[in-house]
Amino acid sequence: MLTEALVRDAIRAAVADFDPDLLAADTPFYDLGLDSLDQVKILLVIEERHRLQVADGDLDRCGSIQAILAYFGEGDAPI
């Protein structure tokens, strides 16, 4: 099961010079200067590490830590 700590670890791995521990779980990534490429990198790390998959077109549903957890909480989508 994906946890907030695992999402933060993915952010740390995907985005250089960004401390995800300073990020509130419900703060949109865009509000902190992360762009769509950063968001894709985060999701790719999650997919690779946890064998989960974000469906095409669902990128907009995964714009914060809380949103990622809610997305996968709706039913893990194994690769």
N, CA, C and O atoms as a MOPAC input file, in Angstrom:
PM7 MOZYME 1SCF
protein

 N      0.83700 1    -1.18600 1     0.00000 1
 C      0.00000 1     0.00000 1     0.00000 1
 C      0.88000 1     1.24700 1     0.00000 1
 O      1.88000 1     1.31800 1     0.71500 1
 N      0.50200 1     2.19900 1    -0.79000 1
 C      1.23700 1     3.44700 1    -0.90400 1
 C      0.94200 1     4.32100 1     0.31000 1
 O     -0.21200 1     4.47200 1     0.71100 1
 N      1.99200 1     4.89400 1     0.89000 1
 C      1.83800 1     5.76000 1     2.06000 1
 C      2.37700 1     7.14900 1     1.74800 1
 O      3.05300 1     7.35900 1     0.74100 1
 N      2.06700 1     8.08800 1     2.62600 1
 C      2.56600 1     9.44300 1     2.44400 1
 C      4.09900 1     9.46300 1     2.44500 1
 O      4.70400 1    10.18700 1     1.65400 1
 N      4.71900 1     8.69000 1     3.30900 1
 C      6.18200 1     8.63800 1     3.36900 1
 C      6.76200 1     8.13000 1     2.05200 1
 O      7.78500 1     8.63900 1     1.59300 1
 N      6.12900 1     7.14000 1     1.44200 1
 C      6.61100 1     6.60200 1     0.16600 1
 C      6.45700 1     7.62100 1    -0.96300 1
 O      7.30800 1     7.70000 1    -1.84900 1
 N      5.38000 1     8.39600 1    -0.93300 1
 C      5.20100 1     9.44900 1    -1.94200 1
 C      6.27500 1    10.51900 1    -1.74900 1
 O      6.85200 1    11.00000 1    -2.72400 1
 N      6.54400 1    10.88800 1    -0.51100 1
 C      7.59500 1    11.87500 1    -0.24500 1
 C      8.95900 1    11.36200 1    -0.71900 1
 O      9.74800 1    12.13000 1    -1.26900 1
 N      9.23900 1    10.08800 1    -0.51300 1
 C     10.48500 1     9.50000 1    -1.00200 1
 C     10.56100 1     9.57300 1    -2.52100 1
 O     11.62700 1     9.83600 1    -3.07900 1
 N      9.43800 1     9.34200 1    -3.19200 1
 C      9.40100 1     9.43400 1    -4.65400 1
 C      9.66000 1    10.86100 1    -5.11400 1
 O     10.36500 1    11.07600 1    -6.10000 1
 N      9.10300 1    11.82700 1    -4.41900 1
 C      9.33800 1    13.23600 1    -4.75800 1
 C     10.81500 1    13.55800 1    -4.59300 1
 O     11.42100 1    14.20400 1    -5.44800 1
 N     11.38600 1    13.10300 1    -3.48800 1
 C     12.80500 1    13.33900 1    -3.21700 1
 C     13.68200 1    12.75400 1    -4.33900 1
 O     14.66100 1    13.37400 1    -4.75500 1
 N     13.32200 1    11.56800 1    -4.81500 1
 C     14.09000 1    10.91000 1    -5.87400 1
 C     13.88900 1    11.57100 1    -7.23500 1
 O     14.79800 1    11.56800 1    -8.06400 1
 N     12.72000 1    12.13200 1    -7.46600 1
 C     12.37300 1    12.65200 1    -8.79300 1
 C     12.74200 1    14.11800 1    -9.00700 1
 O     13.00900 1    14.53300 1   -10.13400 1
 N     12.75700 1    14.89800 1    -7.93500 1
 C     12.93200 1    16.34500 1    -8.08200 1
 C     14.16100 1    16.79100 1    -7.28200 1
 O     14.16200 1    16.74900 1    -6.05200 1
 N     15.19900 1    17.21500 1    -7.99600 1
 C     16.42500 1    17.66700 1    -7.35000 1
 C     16.19100 1    18.98300 1    -6.60300 1
 O     15.39600 1    19.82500 1    -7.02100 1
 N     16.89300 1    19.13100 1    -5.51000 1
 C     16.86600 1    20.37900 1    -4.73200 1
 C     15.46800 1    20.77500 1    -4.26100 1
 O     15.12600 1    21.95700 1    -4.23900 1
 N     14.67500 1    19.79300 1    -3.89000 1
 C     13.33600 1    20.07200 1    -3.36300 1
 C     13.12800 1    19.19100 1    -2.14700 1
 O     13.31000 1    17.97600 1    -2.22200 1
 N     12.74800 1    19.79000 1    -1.02600 1
 C     12.54400 1    19.04100 1     0.20900 1
 C     11.06000 1    18.75600 1     0.40100 1
 O     10.31300 1    19.64600 1     0.80700 1
 N     10.62200 1    17.54200 1     0.11900 1
 C      9.20200 1    17.22300 1     0.23600 1
 C      8.69800 1    17.20800 1     1.67500 1
 O      7.48800 1    17.19300 1     1.90500 1
 N      9.60800 1    17.21100 1     2.64400 1
 C      9.18300 1    17.23800 1     4.04000 1
 C      8.59400 1    18.58800 1     4.41800 1
 O      7.88800 1    18.69300 1     5.42100 1
 N      8.87200 1    19.61600 1     3.63800 1
 C      8.32000 1    20.94600 1     3.87900 1
 C      6.97600 1    21.15300 1     3.18900 1
 O      6.36000 1    22.21200 1     3.31100 1
 N      6.53400 1    20.13900 1     2.47200 1
 C      5.31500 1    20.20300 1     1.67600 1
 C      4.12600 1    19.65000 1     2.45900 1
 O      4.15800 1    18.50700 1     2.91400 1
 N      3.08600 1    20.45200 1     2.61400 1
 C      1.85100 1    19.94800 1     3.21600 1
 C      1.21100 1    18.98000 1     2.23600 1
 O      1.27100 1    19.19100 1     1.02500 1
 N      0.60500 1    17.93300 1     2.74300 1
 C      0.06100 1    16.86700 1     1.89800 1
 C     -0.98100 1    17.37300 1     0.90800 1
 O     -1.12500 1    16.80500 1    -0.17500 1
 N     -1.70300 1    18.42000 1     1.25400 1
 C     -2.76700 1    18.89400 1     0.36700 1
 C     -2.35100 1    20.07900 1    -0.50600 1
 O     -3.17900 1    20.61000 1    -1.24600 1
 N     -1.09200 1    20.50300 1    -0.43400 1
 C     -0.62500 1    21.62500 1    -1.24600 1
 C     -0.37500 1    21.16000 1    -2.67900 1
 O      0.38200 1    20.21500 1    -2.90200 1
 N     -0.99900 1    21.81400 1    -3.64200 1
 C     -0.76000 1    21.44200 1    -5.04100 1
 C      0.70700 1    21.65100 1    -5.42500 1
 O      1.32600 1    22.64100 1    -5.03500 1
 N      1.24700 1    20.71100 1    -6.18700 1
 C      2.63500 1    20.81200 1    -6.61500 1
 C      2.90500 1    22.12500 1    -7.34000 1
 O      3.96100 1    22.73000 1    -7.15000 1
 N      1.97400 1    22.56800 1    -8.16200 1
 C      2.15500 1    23.79600 1    -8.93900 1
 C      2.32800 1    25.01700 1    -8.04400 1
 O      3.02800 1    25.95800 1    -8.41900 1
 N      1.70700 1    25.01900 1    -6.87700 1
 C      1.83500 1    26.14800 1    -5.94900 1
 C      3.25600 1    26.29400 1    -5.42600 1
 O      3.62900 1    27.36000 1    -4.93600 1
 N      4.04900 1    25.24000 1    -5.52400 1
 C      5.42100 1    25.25200 1    -5.02000 1
 C      6.45200 1    25.35300 1    -6.13100 1
 O      7.65100 1    25.18600 1    -5.90300 1
 N      5.97300 1    25.62500 1    -7.33000 1
 C      6.88200 1    25.80200 1    -8.44800 1
 C      7.23500 1    24.53200 1    -9.19900 1
 O      8.05800 1    24.56300 1   -10.11400 1
 N      6.62700 1    23.42000 1    -8.83000 1
 C      6.84800 1    22.18900 1    -9.58700 1
 C      5.96200 1    22.24200 1   -10.82800 1
 O      4.81900 1    22.69700 1   -10.76800 1
 N      6.49500 1    21.77800 1   -11.94000 1
 C      5.72000 1    21.81900 1   -13.17900 1
 C      5.23500 1    20.42100 1   -13.55900 1
 O      5.43600 1    19.45700 1   -12.81900 1
 N      4.59800 1    20.32900 1   -14.71600 1
 C      4.02400 1    19.05000 1   -15.12800 1
 C      5.10700 1    17.99000 1   -15.37400 1
 O      4.85900 1    16.80200 1   -15.16700 1
 N      6.28400 1    18.39600 1   -15.80600 1
 C      7.37100 1    17.43800 1   -15.98600 1
 C      7.79900 1    16.85500 1   -14.63700 1
 O      8.04300 1    15.65300 1   -14.52900 1
 N      7.89000 1    17.70400 1   -13.61300 1
 C      8.20900 1    17.21800 1   -12.27000 1
 C      7.14600 1    16.22900 1   -11.79600 1
 O      7.46100 1    15.19500 1   -11.20600 1
 N      5.91000 1    16.55700 1   -12.05700 1
 C      4.80400 1    15.68700 1   -11.65000 1
 C      4.89200 1    14.32400 1   -12.35300 1
 O      4.66900 1    13.28500 1   -11.73100 1
 N      5.21200 1    14.33600 1   -13.62300 1
 C      5.36500 1    13.08100 1   -14.36900 1
 C      6.52500 1    12.27200 1   -13.79700 1
 O      6.41300 1    11.05600 1   -13.63800 1
 N      7.63200 1    12.93200 1   -13.48800 1
 C      8.78200 1    12.23500 1   -12.90600 1
 C      8.40400 1    11.57300 1   -11.57700 1
 O      8.78900 1    10.43400 1   -11.31400 1
 N      7.65500 1    12.28800 1   -10.75200 1
 C      7.21200 1    11.74800 1    -9.45600 1
 C      6.37400 1    10.49500 1    -9.68400 1
 O      6.58900 1     9.46600 1    -9.04400 1
 N      5.43300 1    10.59200 1   -10.59000 1
 C      4.54900 1     9.45800 1   -10.84600 1
 C      5.30100 1     8.27700 1   -11.45800 1
 O      4.97400 1     7.12500 1   -11.17400 1
 N      6.29900 1     8.54800 1   -12.28700 1
 C      7.10600 1     7.46800 1   -12.85100 1
 C      7.88400 1     6.73100 1   -11.76400 1
 O      7.99300 1     5.50500 1   -11.80100 1
 N      8.42000 1     7.46700 1   -10.80800 1
 C      9.12800 1     6.82700 1    -9.69800 1
 C      8.16400 1     5.94500 1    -8.91300 1
 O      8.50600 1     4.81900 1    -8.55400 1
 N      6.97200 1     6.44600 1    -8.64900 1
 C      5.96900 1     5.65800 1    -7.92100 1
 C      5.61900 1     4.40000 1    -8.72000 1
 O      5.55100 1     3.30500 1    -8.16200 1
 N      5.40000 1     4.56000 1   -10.00800 1
 C      5.05600 1     3.40700 1   -10.84600 1
 C      6.16100 1     2.35100 1   -10.82300 1
 O      5.89000 1     1.15900 1   -10.68100 1
 N      7.38900 1     2.79600 1   -10.96200 1
 C      8.51200 1     1.85900 1   -11.01700 1
 C      8.76200 1     1.17400 1    -9.67400 1
 O      8.98400 1    -0.03500 1    -9.61800 1
 N      8.72500 1     1.94300 1    -8.61100 1
 C      9.04500 1     1.39500 1    -7.28600 1
 C      7.94200 1     0.51800 1    -6.72000 1
 O      8.21500 1    -0.45000 1    -6.01000 1
 N      6.70200 1     0.85400 1    -7.03200 1
 C      5.57900 1     0.19800 1    -6.34500 1
 C      4.67300 1    -0.59100 1    -7.27600 1
 O      3.61600 1    -1.08100 1    -6.87900 1
 N      5.11600 1    -0.70300 1    -8.53300 1
 C      4.35400 1    -1.48600 1    -9.51600 1
 C      2.89200 1    -1.03100 1    -9.58100 1
 O      1.96400 1    -1.84000 1    -9.60800 1
 N      2.72800 1     0.27700 1    -9.60600 1
 C      1.41100 1     0.89800 1    -9.76200 1
 C      1.41800 1     1.64300 1   -11.08700 1
 O      2.47500 1     1.92200 1   -11.65300 1
 N      0.23900 1     1.95600 1   -11.56600 1
 C      0.15400 1     2.64900 1   -12.84300 1
 C     -0.91300 1     3.72100 1   -12.79000 1
 O     -2.01400 1     3.50400 1   -12.28500 1
 N     -0.56500 1     4.88800 1   -13.32400 1
 C     -1.52400 1     5.97900 1   -13.48400 1
 C     -2.07100 1     5.87000 1   -14.89900 1
 O     -1.31200 1     5.84800 1   -15.86800 1
 N     -3.37000 1     5.80200 1   -15.00900 1
 C     -4.00600 1     5.68900 1   -16.32300 1
 C     -3.76700 1     6.95000 1   -17.14800 1
 O     -3.66400 1     8.05500 1   -16.61600 1
 N     -3.68100 1     6.75300 1   -18.45400 1
 C     -3.54200 1     7.89800 1   -19.35500 1
 C     -4.67300 1     8.88600 1   -19.09200 1
 O     -5.83300 1     8.49800 1   -18.95500 1
 N     -4.32700 1    10.13100 1   -19.02500 1
 C     -5.33600 1    11.15900 1   -18.81700 1
 C     -5.62000 1    11.47700 1   -17.36200 1
 O     -6.40400 1    12.38100 1   -17.07500 1
 N     -5.00000 1    10.75600 1   -16.43500 1
 C     -5.25900 1    10.99100 1   -15.01100 1
 C     -4.18800 1    11.83200 1   -14.32600 1
 O     -4.20200 1    11.96700 1   -13.10200 1
 N     -3.27700 1    12.38800 1   -15.07800 1
 C     -2.22500 1    13.20800 1   -14.49500 1
 C     -2.80700 1    14.33000 1   -13.63500 1
 O     -2.28900 1    14.61200 1   -12.55500 1
 N     -3.87100 1    14.96500 1   -14.10500 1
 C     -4.48100 1    16.07400 1   -13.37200 1
 C     -5.06400 1    15.65000 1   -12.03100 1
 O     -5.26500 1    16.48200 1   -11.14700 1
 N     -5.33200 1    14.37500 1   -11.88000 1
 C     -5.90100 1    13.87000 1   -10.62800 1
 C     -4.83300 1    13.61700 1    -9.57300 1
 O     -5.15500 1    13.25500 1    -8.44200 1
 N     -3.55700 1    13.80500 1    -9.93200 1
 C     -2.44400 1    13.46700 1    -9.04200 1
 C     -1.55400 1    14.68200 1    -8.80200 1
 O     -0.33500 1    14.59400 1    -8.95000 1
 N     -2.14400 1    15.80100 1    -8.43900 1
 C     -1.41600 1    17.05500 1    -8.31900 1
 C     -0.92500 1    17.42200 1    -6.93900 1
 O     -0.43600 1    18.53400 1    -6.74100 1
 N     -1.03900 1    16.51800 1    -5.97600 1
 C     -0.52000 1    16.74600 1    -4.62500 1
 C     -0.28800 1    15.38300 1    -3.98200 1
 O     -0.70900 1    14.35500 1    -4.51300 1
 N      0.37200 1    15.38600 1    -2.85800 1
 C      0.58500 1    14.12100 1    -2.14800 1
 C     -0.75800 1    13.49800 1    -1.80200 1
 O     -0.98000 1    12.30900 1    -2.03200 1
 N     -1.64000 1    14.29700 1    -1.25700 1
 C     -2.96500 1    13.81000 1    -0.86200 1
 C     -3.73900 1    13.26600 1    -2.06300 1
 O     -4.41800 1    12.24500 1    -1.95800 1
 N     -3.63400 1    13.94800 1    -3.19600 1
 C     -4.33600 1    13.50700 1    -4.39900 1
 C     -3.77100 1    12.17900 1    -4.92000 1
 O     -4.52300 1    11.32600 1    -5.39000 1
 N     -2.45400 1    12.00900 1    -4.83600 1
 C     -1.84300 1    10.74300 1    -5.26200 1
 C     -2.32600 1     9.60500 1    -4.37300 1
 O     -2.67600 1     8.53200 1    -4.86500 1
 N     -2.34500 1     9.83900 1    -3.07300 1
 C     -2.81200 1     8.81300 1    -2.14100 1
 C     -4.27700 1     8.47400 1    -2.38600 1
 O     -4.66200 1     7.30700 1    -2.33200 1
 N     -5.09000 1     9.48400 1    -2.65500 1
 C     -6.51000 1     9.24700 1    -2.93300 1
 C     -6.66600 1     8.47600 1    -4.24700 1
 O     -7.49500 1     7.57200 1    -4.34300 1
 N     -5.87600 1     8.83200 1    -5.24500 1
 C     -5.95800 1     8.15900 1    -6.54400 1
 C     -5.67900 1     6.66600 1    -6.39200 1
 O     -6.44500 1     5.83800 1    -6.88600 1
 N     -4.61000 1     6.32600 1    -5.72600 1
 C     -4.28100 1     4.91300 1    -5.56600 1
 C     -5.10900 1     4.23400 1    -4.49600 1
 O     -5.22400 1     3.00800 1    -4.48800 1
 N     -5.68200 1     5.00200 1    -3.60100 1
 C     -6.55500 1     4.44300 1    -2.58100 1
 C     -7.88700 1     3.96800 1    -3.16100 1
 O     -8.59200 1     3.15300 1    -2.56500 1
 N     -8.21100 1     4.50200 1    -4.34500 1
 C     -9.45900 1     4.11000 1    -5.00500 1
 C     -9.36400 1     2.71500 1    -5.59700 1
 O    -10.34100 1     2.17200 1    -6.11400 1
 N     -8.18100 1     2.15300 1    -5.51300 1
 C     -7.97200 1     0.82000 1    -6.07400 1
 C     -6.63200 1     0.77800 1    -6.75800 1
 O     -6.47300 1     1.33000 1    -7.84700 1
 N     -5.67000 1     0.13800 1    -6.14200 1
 C     -4.34700 1     0.04000 1    -6.73600 1
 C     -4.44700 1    -0.58200 1    -8.11800 1
 O     -5.18400 1    -1.54600 1    -8.32800 1
 N     -3.71200 1    -0.03000 1    -9.03800 1
 C     -3.72600 1    -0.50300 1   -10.41800 1
 C     -2.37300 1    -1.13500 1   -10.73200 1
 O     -1.48500 1    -0.45700 1   -11.25000 1
 N     -2.19900 1    -2.42000 1   -10.42800 1
 C     -0.89500 1    -3.02300 1   -10.68600 1
 C     -0.57900 1    -3.07900 1   -12.17700 1
 O     -1.46600 1    -3.16800 1   -13.02600 1
 N      0.69200 1    -3.02500 1   -12.45200 1
 C      1.15000 1    -3.08300 1   -13.85300 1
 C      1.03800 1    -4.51000 1   -14.33900 1
 O      1.36700 1    -4.79800 1   -15.49000 1

